[in-house]
């Protein structure tokens, strides 16, 4: 089956700009309201961790599973594996938390 690199990251919501106003003047009950526009993005360290994991996995013929802890499934898996912060990489019983370097990842393999 081979080794699997599990990567735990978190998407964060950021404001994408000014709020958008909607109004339905044709209906007497309608009132104007505003909607804040947000976007889910990965933080730079999380993105770099995924990229580095994919690069190493491709070279060594390994599989990568990425879990987003801002989703229900990702949160469940993180609790099950004891992940407290992101980014975290788990390879069998090796755990690397925080910013990941190529040397740290290679030594865990």
DSSP file (Angstrom, degrees, kcal/mol; ACC not computed):
  #  RESIDUE AA STRUCTURE BP1 BP2  ACC     N-H-->O    O-->H-N    N-H-->O    O-->H-N    TCO  KAPPA ALPHA  PHI   PSI    X-CA   Y-CA   Z-CA
    1    1 A X              0   0    0      0, 0.0     0, 0.0     0, 0.0     0, 0.0   0.000 360.0 360.0 360.0 -34.6    0.0    0.0    0.0
    2    2 A X        -     0   0    0     60,-0.1     2,-0.1     2,-0.0    60,-0.1   0.014 360.0 -48.4  85.6 166.9    2.9    2.4    0.6
    3    3 A X        -     0   0    0     58,-0.1    60,-1.5   106,-0.0     2,-0.4  -0.432  48.0-151.5 -75.9 150.0    3.3    5.4    2.8
    4    4 A X  E     -a   63   0A   0     58,-0.2     2,-0.7    -2,-0.1    88,-0.6  -0.984   6.1-144.8-122.7 132.9    0.8    8.2    2.9
    5    5 A X  E     -aB  64  91A   0     58,-3.0    60,-2.8    -2,-0.4     2,-0.5  -0.881  15.7-158.6 -95.6 115.9    1.6   11.8    3.7
    6    6 A X  E     -aB  65  90A   0     84,-2.7    84,-2.5    -2,-0.7     2,-0.5  -0.858   7.4-167.5 -96.6 125.4   -1.3   13.3    5.6
    7    7 A X  E     -aB  66  89A   0     58,-3.2    60,-3.4    -2,-0.5     2,-0.6  -0.960   4.6-162.3-117.3 124.9   -1.3   17.1    5.4
    8    8 A X  E     +aB  67  88A   0     80,-3.1    80,-1.7    -2,-0.5    79,-0.7  -0.934  22.2 158.6-110.2 120.3   -3.6   19.2    7.7
    9    9 A X  E     -a   68   0A   0     58,-2.6    60,-3.1    -2,-0.6     2,-0.4  -0.811  29.3-134.2-132.3 171.4   -4.3   22.8    6.6
   10   10 A X        -     0   0    0     -2,-0.3    33,-0.7    58,-0.2     2,-0.3  -0.990   7.0-145.8-135.5 127.4   -6.9   25.5    7.3
   11   11 A X  E     -D   42   0B   0     -2,-0.4     2,-0.3    31,-0.2    31,-0.2  -0.680  20.3-156.8 -81.4 143.1   -8.7   27.8    4.8
   12   12 A X  E     -D   41   0B   0     29,-3.0    29,-2.7    -2,-0.3     2,-0.4  -0.922  14.6-121.0-120.7 149.8   -9.5   31.2    6.3
   13   13 A X  E     -D   40   0B   0     -2,-0.3     2,-0.3    27,-0.2    27,-0.2  -0.749  31.3-177.2 -90.0 133.1  -12.1   33.7    5.1
   14   14 A X  E     -D   39   0B   0     25,-2.5    25,-2.2    -2,-0.4     2,-0.3  -0.936  33.7-101.7-126.2 153.3  -11.0   37.1    4.0
   15   15 A X  E     -D   38   0B   0     -2,-0.3    23,-0.3    23,-0.2     3,-0.1  -0.547  25.1-160.4 -72.9 134.7  -13.0   40.1    2.9
   16   16 A X        -     0   0    0     21,-3.1     2,-0.3    -2,-0.3    22,-0.2   0.374  55.2 -72.2 -99.5   3.9  -13.0   40.4   -0.9
   17   17 A X  S    S-     0   0    0     20,-0.5    20,-0.3     3,-0.0    -1,-0.2  -0.977  84.9  -0.8 144.1-156.4  -13.9   44.0   -1.0
   18   18 A X  S    S-     0   0    0     -2,-0.3    19,-0.2     1,-0.1    -2,-0.1  -0.293  74.9-100.1 -69.2 152.0  -16.9   46.3   -0.4
   19   19 A X        -     0   0    0     17,-0.1     2,-0.5     1,-0.1    17,-0.2  -0.365  35.2-124.1 -68.3 152.6  -20.2   44.9    0.6
   20   20 A X  E     -E   35   0C   0     15,-2.6    15,-2.3    -3,-0.1     2,-0.4  -0.870  18.9-146.5-104.2 131.3  -22.8   44.5   -2.2
   21   21 A X  E     -E   34   0C   0     -2,-0.5     2,-0.4    13,-0.2    13,-0.2  -0.816  13.2-169.8-100.8 136.4  -26.2   46.2   -1.8
   22   22 A X  E     +E   33   0C   0     11,-2.5    11,-1.7    -2,-0.4     2,-0.3  -0.934   5.4 178.9-121.7 146.8  -29.4   44.6   -3.1
   23   23 A X        -     0   0    0     -2,-0.4     2,-0.5     9,-0.2     9,-0.1  -0.984  20.1-163.3-149.2 136.5  -32.8   46.2   -3.4
   24   24 A X    >   +     0   0    0     -2,-0.3     3,-1.4     1,-0.1     6,-0.3  -0.748  17.8 170.0-116.4  81.3  -36.1   45.0   -4.7
   25   25 A X  T 3   +     0   0    0     -2,-0.5    -1,-0.1     1,-0.3     7,-0.0   0.670  67.6  72.1 -69.7 -14.3  -38.1   48.3   -5.1
   26   26 A X  T 3  S+     0   0    0     -3,-0.1     2,-0.4     2,-0.0    -1,-0.3   0.660  90.7  65.4 -76.8 -13.1  -40.9   46.5   -7.1
   27   27 A X  S X  S-     0   0    0     -3,-1.4     3,-0.7     1,-0.1    -3,-0.1  -0.916  74.5-144.2-113.1 135.9  -42.2   44.8   -3.9
   28   28 A X  T 3  S+     0   0    0     -2,-0.4    -1,-0.1     1,-0.2    -3,-0.0   0.743  99.6  49.4 -71.6 -22.2  -43.7   46.8   -1.0
   29   29 A X  T 3  S+     0   0    0      2,-0.0    -1,-0.2    -5,-0.0     2,-0.2   0.627  87.9 105.5 -88.8 -13.8  -42.2   44.5    1.7
   30   30 A X    <   -     0   0    0     -3,-0.7     2,-0.3    -6,-0.3    -7,-0.0  -0.431  47.6-173.2 -74.7 138.9  -38.7   44.4    0.3
   31   31 A X        -     0   0    0     -2,-0.2    -9,-0.1    -8,-0.0     2,-0.0  -0.951  31.4-100.9-126.2 148.7  -36.0   46.4    2.1
   32   32 A X        +     0   0    0     -2,-0.3     2,-0.3    -9,-0.1    -9,-0.2  -0.381  44.8 175.6 -67.1 147.6  -32.5   47.0    1.0
   33   33 A X  E     -E   22   0C   0    -11,-1.7   -11,-2.5    -2,-0.0     2,-0.4  -0.953  21.1-129.7-145.8 164.3  -29.8   44.8    2.6
   34   34 A X  E     -E   21   0C   0     -2,-0.3     2,-0.4   -13,-0.2   -13,-0.2  -0.893   9.2-157.1-120.8 150.5  -26.1   44.3    2.2
   35   35 A X  E     -E   20   0C   0    -15,-2.3   -15,-2.6    -2,-0.4     2,-0.4  -0.993  17.0-134.5-126.6 126.2  -24.0   41.2    1.8
   36   36 A X        -     0   0    0     -2,-0.4     2,-0.6   -17,-0.2   -17,-0.1  -0.651  20.1-137.9 -78.6 133.1  -20.3   41.0    2.7
   37   37 A X        +     0   0    0     -2,-0.4   -21,-3.1   -20,-0.3   -20,-0.5  -0.831  30.2 172.6 -96.8 120.5  -18.3   39.3    0.0
   38   38 A X  E     -D   15   0B   0     -2,-0.6     2,-0.3   -23,-0.3   -23,-0.2  -0.815  17.6-155.0-124.0 165.2  -15.7   36.9    1.4
   39   39 A X  E     -D   14   0B   0    -25,-2.2   -25,-2.5    -2,-0.3     2,-0.5  -0.996  17.6-127.6-140.0 142.0  -13.3   34.3   -0.1
   40   40 A X  E     +D   13   0B   0     -2,-0.3     2,-0.3   -27,-0.2   -27,-0.2  -0.810  38.5 167.3 -92.1 125.6  -11.7   31.2    1.4
   41   41 A X  E     -D   12   0B   0    -29,-2.7   -29,-3.0    -2,-0.5     2,-0.3  -0.931  34.1-115.9-134.5 158.1   -7.9   31.1    1.0
   42   42 A X  E     -D   11   0B   0     -2,-0.3   -31,-0.2   -31,-0.2     2,-0.1  -0.715  33.6-115.3 -89.0 143.6   -5.0   29.2    2.3
   43   43 A X     >  -     0   0    0    -33,-0.7     4,-2.4    -2,-0.3     5,-0.2  -0.408  32.4-107.8 -71.1 159.0   -2.3   30.9    4.3
   44   44 A X  H  > S+     0   0    0      1,-0.2     4,-2.6     2,-0.2     5,-0.2   0.873 118.0  50.9 -59.8 -42.0    1.1   31.0    2.7
   45   45 A X  H  > S+     0   0    0      2,-0.2     4,-1.9     1,-0.2    55,-0.3   0.890 111.4  48.8 -65.7 -37.6    2.7   28.4    5.1
   46   46 A X  H  > S+     0   0    0      2,-0.2     4,-2.0     1,-0.2    -2,-0.2   0.916 112.3  48.3 -66.1 -42.7   -0.2   26.0    4.5
   47   47 A X  H  X S+     0   0    0     -4,-2.4     4,-2.4     1,-0.2    -2,-0.2   0.919 111.3  49.7 -64.0 -43.7    0.1   26.4    0.7
   48   48 A X  H  X S+     0   0    0     -4,-2.6     4,-2.5     1,-0.2     5,-0.2   0.861 108.5  54.3 -62.9 -35.9    3.9   25.9    0.8
   49   49 A X  H  X S+     0   0    0     -4,-1.9     4,-2.3     2,-0.2    -1,-0.2   0.912 109.7  46.3 -65.0 -43.1    3.4   22.8    2.9
   50   50 A X  H  X S+     0   0    0     -4,-2.0     4,-2.5     2,-0.2     5,-0.2   0.939 113.5  48.9 -63.7 -46.7    1.0   21.3    0.4
   51   51 A X  H  X S+     0   0    0     -4,-2.4     4,-2.1     1,-0.2    -2,-0.2   0.918 113.4  45.9 -60.3 -45.5    3.3   22.1   -2.5
   52   52 A X  H  X S+     0   0    0     -4,-2.5     4,-2.5     2,-0.2     5,-0.2   0.897 112.2  51.4 -65.4 -40.8    6.4   20.7   -0.8
   53   53 A X  H  X S+     0   0    0     -4,-2.3     4,-2.6    -5,-0.2    -2,-0.2   0.912 110.7  48.1 -62.8 -43.1    4.5   17.5    0.2
   54   54 A X  H  X S+     0   0    0     -4,-2.5     4,-2.2     2,-0.2    -1,-0.2   0.888 111.7  50.6 -64.9 -39.1    3.3   17.0   -3.4
   55   55 A X  H  X S+     0   0    0     -4,-2.1     4,-1.8    -5,-0.2    -2,-0.2   0.944 114.7  41.8 -63.6 -49.4    6.8   17.5   -4.8
   56   56 A X  H  X S+     0   0    0     -4,-2.5     4,-2.0     1,-0.2    -2,-0.2   0.909 114.5  51.9 -65.3 -42.6    8.4   15.0   -2.4
   57   57 A X  H  X>S+     0   0    0     -4,-2.6     5,-2.4    -5,-0.2     4,-1.1   0.894 108.3  51.3 -62.8 -40.0    5.6   12.5   -2.8
   58   58 A X  H  <5S+     0   0    0     -4,-2.2     3,-0.3     1,-0.2    -1,-0.2   0.909 111.4  47.6 -63.7 -41.6    5.9   12.6   -6.6
   59   59 A X  H  <5S+     0   0    0     -4,-1.8    -1,-0.2     1,-0.2    -2,-0.2   0.851 120.3  37.5 -66.9 -34.8    9.6   12.0   -6.4
   60   60 A X  H  <5S-     0   0    0     -4,-2.0    -1,-0.2    -5,-0.1    -2,-0.2   0.413 110.0-114.9-101.5   0.9    9.3    9.1   -4.0
   61   61 A X  T  <5 +     0   0    0     -4,-1.1    -3,-0.2    -3,-0.3     2,-0.2   0.851  66.5 142.8  70.6  34.9    6.1    7.5   -5.4
   62   62 A X      < -     0   0    0     -5,-2.4     2,-0.3    -6,-0.2    -1,-0.2  -0.571  48.6-117.8-102.6 167.5    4.0    8.3   -2.3
   63   63 A X  E     -a    4   0A   0    -60,-1.5   -58,-3.0    -2,-0.2     2,-0.4  -0.783  20.4-150.5-103.2 151.0    0.4    9.4   -1.9
   64   64 A X  E     -a    5   0A   0     -2,-0.3     2,-0.5   -60,-0.2   -58,-0.2  -0.981   7.6-169.0-123.0 131.4   -0.8   12.6   -0.3
   65   65 A X  E     -a    6   0A   0    -60,-2.8   -58,-3.2    -2,-0.4     2,-0.5  -0.986   9.7-159.6-117.8 124.0   -4.0   13.2    1.5
   66   66 A X  E     -a    7   0A   0     -2,-0.5     2,-0.5   -60,-0.2   -58,-0.2  -0.900   4.6-167.2-106.8 127.7   -4.9   16.8    2.3
   67   67 A X  E     -a    8   0A   0    -60,-3.4   -58,-2.6    -2,-0.5     2,-0.8  -0.965  11.0-151.4-115.7 124.6   -7.4   17.6    5.1
   68   68 A X  E >   -a    9   0A   0     -2,-0.5     3,-2.0   -60,-0.2     6,-0.5  -0.852   5.1-158.6 -93.7 110.3   -8.9   21.1    5.4
   69   69 A X  T 3  S+     0   0    0    -60,-3.1   -59,-0.2    -2,-0.8    -1,-0.1   0.494  85.9  72.1 -73.8  -0.8   -9.7   21.5    9.1
   70   70 A X  T 3  S+     0   0    0    -61,-0.3    -1,-0.3     4,-0.1     2,-0.2   0.469  91.1  73.1 -88.0  -1.0  -12.1   24.2    8.4
   71   71 A X  S <> S-     0   0    0     -3,-2.0     4,-2.4     1,-0.1     5,-0.2  -0.688  93.3-113.7-104.5 164.3  -14.5   21.5    7.0
   72   72 A X  H  > S+     0   0    0     -2,-0.2     4,-2.2     2,-0.2     5,-0.1   0.931 116.1  44.7 -63.2 -47.1  -16.4   19.0    9.0
   73   73 A X  H  > S+     0   0    0      1,-0.2     4,-2.5     2,-0.2     5,-0.2   0.913 114.5  48.9 -65.0 -43.1  -14.5   16.0    7.6
   74   74 A X  H  > S+     0   0    0     -6,-0.5     4,-2.3     2,-0.2    -5,-0.3   0.890 111.1  50.1 -63.5 -40.1  -11.2   17.7    8.1
   75   75 A X  H  X S+     0   0    0     -4,-2.4     4,-2.2    -7,-0.3    -1,-0.2   0.903 110.9  49.9 -64.5 -41.5  -12.0   18.7   11.6
   76   76 A X  H  X S+     0   0    0     -4,-2.2     4,-2.5     2,-0.2    -2,-0.2   0.942 112.5  46.1 -61.8 -48.7  -13.1   15.2   12.5
   77   77 A X  H  X S+     0   0    0     -4,-2.5     4,-2.2     1,-0.2    -2,-0.2   0.881 111.2  52.9 -63.7 -38.1   -9.8   13.7   11.1
   78   78 A X  H  X>S+     0   0    0     -4,-2.3     5,-2.9     2,-0.2     4,-0.7   0.913 111.5  45.5 -64.4 -42.5   -7.7   16.3   12.9
   79   79 A X  H ><5S+     0   0    0     -4,-2.2     3,-0.6     3,-0.2    -2,-0.2   0.904 112.0  52.4 -65.7 -40.6   -9.4   15.5   16.2
   80   80 A X  H 3<5S+     0   0    0     -4,-2.5    -2,-0.2     1,-0.2    -1,-0.2   0.874 116.1  39.4 -62.3 -38.7   -9.0   11.8   15.6
   81   81 A X  H 3<5S-     0   0    0     -4,-2.2    -1,-0.2    -5,-0.2    -2,-0.2   0.445 114.5-113.7 -93.4  -1.4   -5.2   12.2   14.8
   82   82 A X  T <<5 +     0   0    0     -4,-0.7     2,-0.5    -3,-0.6    -3,-0.2   0.778  53.9 165.4  77.6  27.1   -4.6   14.7   17.6
   83   83 A X      < +     0   0    0     -5,-2.9    -1,-0.2    -6,-0.2     3,-0.1  -0.671  10.3 170.6 -80.8 124.4   -3.8   17.7   15.3
   84   84 A X        +     0   0    0     -2,-0.5     2,-0.3     1,-0.2    -1,-0.2   0.694  60.8  20.1-106.3 -26.6   -3.9   20.9   17.3
   85   85 A X  S    S-     0   0    0      2,-0.0     2,-0.3   -77,-0.0    -1,-0.2  -0.944  82.8 -82.3-143.0 163.6   -2.5   23.4   14.8
   86   86 A X  S    S+     0   0    0     -2,-0.3   -77,-0.2     1,-0.1     2,-0.1  -0.885  93.7  38.6-120.0 152.6   -1.8   23.9   11.1
   87   87 A X  S    S+     0   0    0    -79,-0.7    11,-2.4    -2,-0.3     2,-0.4   0.577  75.3 158.1 -77.5 148.9    0.1   23.1    9.0
   88   88 A X  E     -BC   8  97A   0    -80,-1.7   -80,-3.1     9,-0.2     2,-0.4  -0.999  22.8-161.2-135.2 137.9    0.8   19.6   10.3
   89   89 A X  E     -BC   7  96A   0      7,-2.9     7,-2.8    -2,-0.4     2,-0.5  -0.973   4.3-168.4-118.4 134.5    2.1   16.6    8.4
   90   90 A X  E     +BC   6  95A   0    -84,-2.5   -84,-2.7    -2,-0.4     2,-0.5  -0.988   7.9 177.9-123.6 124.9    1.7   13.1    9.6
   91   91 A X  E >   -BC   5  94A   0      3,-2.5     3,-2.7    -2,-0.5     2,-0.4  -0.951  69.2 -56.6-126.1 108.5    3.7   10.2    8.0
   92   92 A X  T 3  S-     0   0    0    -88,-0.6   -86,-0.0    -2,-0.5   -89,-0.0  -0.435 124.0 -18.6  52.8-110.0    2.9    6.9    9.8
   93   93 A X  T 3  S+     0   0    0     -2,-0.4     2,-0.4    -3,-0.1    -1,-0.3   0.181 116.5 101.9-110.9  19.2    3.9    7.8   13.4
   94   94 A X  E <   -C   91   0A   0     -3,-2.7    -3,-2.5    14,-0.1     2,-0.4  -0.854  52.1-167.3 -99.2 136.8    6.0   10.9   12.6
   95   95 A X  E     -C   90   0A   0     -2,-0.4     2,-0.5    -5,-0.2    -5,-0.2  -0.987   9.8-173.3-128.1 131.7    4.5   14.3   13.1
   96   96 A X  E     -C   89   0A   0     -7,-2.8    -7,-2.9    -2,-0.4     2,-0.3  -0.989  10.7-169.9-124.2 121.9    5.8   17.6   11.9
   97   97 A X  E     +C   88   0A   0     -2,-0.5    -9,-0.2    -9,-0.2     2,-0.1  -0.843  47.8   7.3-112.4 148.6    4.0   20.8   13.1
   98   98 A X  S    S+     0   0    0    -11,-2.4   -11,-0.2    -2,-0.3     2,-0.1  -0.421 112.4   7.3  85.9-160.5    4.4   24.3   11.9
   99   99 A X  S    S-     0   0    0     -2,-0.1     2,-0.4   -13,-0.1    -2,-0.1  -0.339  74.6-143.3 -61.2 132.1    6.4   25.5    8.9
  100  100 A X        -     0   0    0    -55,-0.3     2,-0.3    -4,-0.1   -48,-0.1  -0.815  14.5-167.4-104.3 135.5    7.8   22.6    6.9
  101  101 A X     >  -     0   0    0     -2,-0.4     4,-2.2     1,-0.1     5,-0.2  -0.789  35.0-113.2-113.6 164.1   11.2   22.4    5.2
  102  102 A X  H  > S+     0   0    0     -2,-0.3     4,-2.5     1,-0.2     5,-0.2   0.877 117.6  52.4 -61.9 -38.4   12.4   19.9    2.7
  103  103 A X  H  > S+     0   0    0      2,-0.2     4,-2.3     1,-0.2    -1,-0.2   0.917 108.9  49.0 -65.5 -44.1   15.0   18.6    5.3
  104  104 A X  H  > S+     0   0    0      1,-0.2     4,-1.3     2,-0.2    -2,-0.2   0.922 114.4  45.7 -60.5 -44.2   12.3   18.0    8.0
  105  105 A X  H  X S+     0   0    0     -4,-2.2     4,-0.9     1,-0.2    -2,-0.2   0.900 112.5  49.7 -68.3 -41.5   10.0   16.2    5.6
  106  106 A X  H  < S+     0   0    0     -4,-2.5     3,-0.5     1,-0.2    -1,-0.2   0.870 108.4  53.4 -65.7 -36.4   12.8   14.0    4.1
  107  107 A X  H  < S+     0   0    0     -4,-2.3    -1,-0.2     1,-0.2    -2,-0.2   0.810 104.5  55.7 -69.8 -27.9   14.0   13.0    7.6
  108  108 A X  H  <        0   0    0     -4,-1.3    -1,-0.2     1,-0.2    -2,-0.2   0.734 360.0 360.0 -73.8 -22.0   10.5   11.9    8.5
  109  109 A X     <        0   0    0     -4,-0.9    -1,-0.2    -3,-0.5    -2,-0.2   0.444 360.0 360.0 -86.5 360.0   10.4    9.6    5.5
